[in-house]
């Protein structure tokens, strides 16, 4: 019995040796490749976390500068932020913060450049749309109405339709194109949720253009009377 077991064990060992002789190199390389991939994945995750932490610290510094109204410092930090960590959300957020204080301090060209970068390079469509909305306002203030409208044409993020229509109305009104402005405001008013307080401002804009929206209750009463 023992001899039979010994023979079976020897056969298994011989089979294993034959397998290893034939496929040993391949198995070794596969193991090496798997370990390298695992190490690479861990390394990539570590690098991503490291980048995010560094970008976060830089953004905090930019945010403090913006809160203090320091447009020059905000602009310098944003320049470093987008050069070093362009792929992070902090670059997008930093651009919006820097552009705001730049515009408030009269650095219009700098604000345009900052917002243009966010509009063209932000990873999230929402940030690109916000940048385009703000850039359209800056361009409109500079009487660059066609360029402002072109920016709004590219503002496509879902959920921003009412705000885009409202900003389009602002640009058109500033350009003296009141009929088109009224049409844009009407789109904004119809699209915007009734619970949003800003809708009252859109209503005021329509009223100023002689197109005050009809109240739902009044419309219902009118329909019943007819």
C-alpha positions in Angstrom: 0.0 0.0 0.0 2.8 2.4 0.9 4.6 1.5 -2.3 1.5 2.3 -4.3 1.1 5.7 -2.6 4.8 6.4 -3.1 4.4 5.7 -6.8 1.4 8.0 -7.1 3.2 10.8 -5.3 6.2 10.3 -7.6 4.0 10.5 -10.6 2.5 13.7 -9.3 5.9 15.2 -8.7 7.1 14.1 -12.2 4.0 15.7 -13.7 4.6 18.9 -11.8 8.2 18.9 -12.9 7.1 18.4 -16.5 4.6 21.2 -16.3 7.1 23.6 -14.7 9.7 22.7 -17.3 7.2 23.5 -20.0 5.4 26.5 -18.5 7.6 27.7 -15.7 9.0 30.7 -17.5 5.5 31.8 -18.6 4.1 31.4 -15.0 7.0 33.4 -13.6 6.4 36.2 -16.1 2.7 36.2 -15.4 3.3 36.5 -11.7 5.8 39.3 -12.2 3.4 41.1 -14.5 0.6 40.7 -11.9 2.7 42.0 -9.1 3.9 44.9 -11.2 0.4 45.8 -12.1 -0.7 45.7 -8.5 2.3 47.8 -7.5 1.6 50.3 -10.3 -2.1 50.6 -9.3 -1.1 51.3 -5.7 1.5 53.7 -6.8 -1.0 55.5 -9.0 -3.6 55.8 -6.2 -0.9 57.1 -3.9 0.2 59.7 -6.5 -3.4 60.8 -7.0 -4.0 61.2 -3.3 -0.7 63.1 -3.0 -1.7 65.4 -5.9 -5.1 66.1 -4.4 -3.6 66.9 -1.0 -1.1 69.4 -2.5 -3.8 70.9 -4.7 -6.1 71.3 -1.7 -3.5 73.1 0.3 -2.8 75.5 -2.7 -6.5 76.1 -3.1 -6.9 76.9 0.5 -4.2 79.6 0.1 -5.9 80.9 -3.0 -9.3 81.0 -1.2 -7.8 83.1 1.6 -6.2 85.5 -0.8 -9.5 85.9 -2.7 -11.4 86.5 0.6 -8.9 89.2 1.4 -9.5 90.8 -2.0 -5.9 90.2 -3.2 -6.4 89.7 -6.9 -2.7 89.6 -7.7 -2.0 86.9 -5.2 -5.1 84.9 -6.2 -4.0 85.1 -9.9 -0.5 83.9 -9.1 -1.7 81.0 -7.1 -4.2 80.0 -9.7 -1.4 80.1 -12.3 0.6 77.6 -10.2 -2.5 75.5 -9.5 -3.4 75.1 -13.1 0.2 74.4 -14.2 0.8 71.8 -11.5 -2.6 70.3 -10.8 -4.7 71.0 -13.8 -6.5 67.6 -13.6 -7.9 68.3 -10.1 -11.2 69.9 -9.2 -9.3 72.4 -7.1 -8.0 74.0 -10.3 -11.5 74.5 -11.6 -12.7 75.9 -8.3 -9.7 78.0 -7.9 -10.2 79.5 -11.3 -13.7 80.6 -10.5 -12.6 82.1 -7.2 -9.7 83.9 -8.7 -11.7 85.3 -11.6 -14.3 86.7 -9.2 -11.8 88.8 -7.3 -10.0 89.8 -10.4 -13.1 91.2 -11.9 -14.1 92.9 -8.7 -10.7 94.6 -8.6 -10.9 95.8 -12.2 -8.6 93.2 -13.7 -11.0 92.4 -16.5 -8.5 90.9 -18.9 -7.2 88.6 -16.2 -10.7 87.6 -15.3 -11.5 86.8 -18.9 -8.3 84.7 -19.2 -9.0 82.8 -16.0 -12.6 82.0 -16.9 -11.7 81.0 -20.4 -9.2 78.5 -19.0 -11.9 76.9 -16.8 -14.4 77.0 -19.6 -12.1 75.1 -21.9 -10.2 72.8 -19.5 -12.5 71.9 -16.6 -13.2 68.2 -16.3 -16.8 68.6 -15.2 -19.4 70.0 -17.6 -20.9 71.9 -14.6 -17.8 73.9 -14.0 -17.4 74.6 -17.7 -20.9 75.9 -17.8 -20.5 78.1 -14.7 -17.3 79.6 -16.2 -19.1 80.3 -19.4 -22.0 82.0 -17.6 -19.6 84.2 -15.7 -17.5 84.9 -18.8 -20.6 85.9 -20.7 -21.3 88.5 -18.0 -17.8 89.9 -18.2 -17.8 90.0 -21.9 -21.2 91.7 -21.9 -20.0 94.3 -19.5 -17.2 95.0 -22.0 -19.9 95.3 -24.7 -18.5 92.2 -26.5 -22.0 90.9 -27.0 -21.4 88.5 -29.8 -18.6 86.8 -27.9 -20.8 86.6 -24.8 -23.6 84.9 -26.7 -21.1 82.5 -28.2 -20.0 81.5 -24.7 -23.6 80.8 -23.7 -24.0 78.6 -26.8 -21.4 76.3 -25.3 -23.0 76.2 -21.8 -24.6 72.8 -22.0 -24.6 71.3 -18.5 -27.9 69.7 -17.5 -29.9 71.6 -15.0 -28.5 75.0 -16.0 -31.0 75.7 -18.9 -32.9 78.4 -17.0 -29.8 80.2 -15.8 -28.3 80.1 -19.3 -31.5 81.5 -20.8 -31.6 84.3 -18.1 -28.0 85.3 -18.8 -28.7 85.3 -22.6 -31.6 87.7 -21.8 -29.2 89.9 -19.9 -26.7 90.0 -22.8 -29.4 90.7 -25.4 -31.0 93.4 -23.2 -27.6 95.1 -22.8 -27.2 95.0 -26.6 -30.6 96.7 -27.0 -32.2 93.6 -28.6 -35.2 93.7 -26.4 -37.5 91.4 -28.3 -34.9 88.6 -28.2 -34.2 89.4 -24.6 -37.8 89.0 -23.7 -38.0 85.7 -25.5 -34.9 84.5 -23.6 -36.3 85.6 -20.2 -39.6 83.9 -21.0 -37.7 80.6 -21.5 -35.9 81.2 -18.2 -39.1 81.9 -16.4 -40.9 78.9 -17.7 -38.0 76.6 -17.1 -37.1 77.7 -13.6 -38.6 76.0 -10.6 -41.2 78.1 -8.7 -39.4 77.4 -5.4 -36.3 79.3 -6.5 -36.4 82.9 -5.3 -34.3 84.1 -8.3 -37.4 83.5 -10.4 -38.9 86.7 -9.0 -36.0 88.6 -10.5 -36.6 87.0 -13.9 -40.2 88.1 -13.5 -39.1 91.6 -12.8 -36.9 91.7 -15.9 -39.9 90.6 -18.0 -42.1 93.2 -16.4 -39.5 95.9 -17.2 -39.7 94.8 -20.8 -43.5 95.0 -20.8 -44.1 91.3 -20.7 -45.1 90.5 -17.1 -45.9 86.8 -16.8 -49.5 86.0 -16.2 -50.1 84.5 -12.7 -51.4 80.9 -12.8 -54.4 81.8 -10.7 -55.3 84.7 -12.9 -55.0 82.4 -16.0 -57.2 79.8 -14.4 -59.9 82.3 -13.5 -59.7 83.8 -17.0 -60.1 80.3 -18.4 -63.1 79.6 -16.2 -64.8 82.8 -17.1 -64.4 82.1 -20.9 
